[in-house]
């Protein structure tokens, strides 16, 4: 349960940061596009701004990071609630509750799996069980 909680929290944080970066790039691109109105700014600045605005806007619409972050945050809350009542459940009831919780899970980002696993084993003080992360996973861990 703790692993699922950490994975959904990390995934939500990643999508929130993607959303923030996308909005920032869109604002910078829009400002660059507006510079086309001024004759003192080189035309390439405006064209670059238009390209940034177009690409970031398209990425935000296609990826929908805010929606995915909200869904992952809801999944994390569901797992935290399950963790709080897990000690009251027998094994069969806990397995059924976990299966029910997994049914509505948001799609996961594969490189974050080992990162979330390392979070959990570190919380338990098991540094001997930490998985070596690839360079991509280390970047994802820093972002998320």
MOKA-V440390 format. One line per field, one symbol per residue. ss: DSSP state (~ for helix, > for strand, _ for the rest). phi: phi as a letter, one per 40 degrees, with the letter a starting at -180 (. if undefined). psi: psi as a letter, one per 30 degrees, with the letter a starting at -180 (. if undefined). A space follows every 50 residues. Layout:
# MOKA-V440390
ss=???
phi=???
psi=???
This chain:
# MOKA-V440390
ss=_~~~~~~~~~~~~~~~~~~~~~~~~~~~~~~~~~~~~_____~~~~~~~~ ~~~~~~~~~~~~~_~~~~~~~~~~~~~~~~~~~~~~~~__~~~~~~~~~~ ~~~________~~~~~~~~~~~~___~~~_____~~~~~~~~~_
phi=.ccccccccccccccccccccccccccccccccccccccccdcccccccc cccccccccccccfccccccccccccccccccccbccccccccccccccc cccbcccccdccccccccdcccccgbcccccccccccccccccc
psi=eeeeeeeeeeeeeeeeeeeeeeeeeeeeeeeeeffffkffkkefeeeeee eeeeeeeeeeeeeheeeeeeeeeeeeeeeeeeeegeffkleeeeeeeeee efegklkljeffeeeeeeeeeeeggiffgkkkkleeeeeeeee.
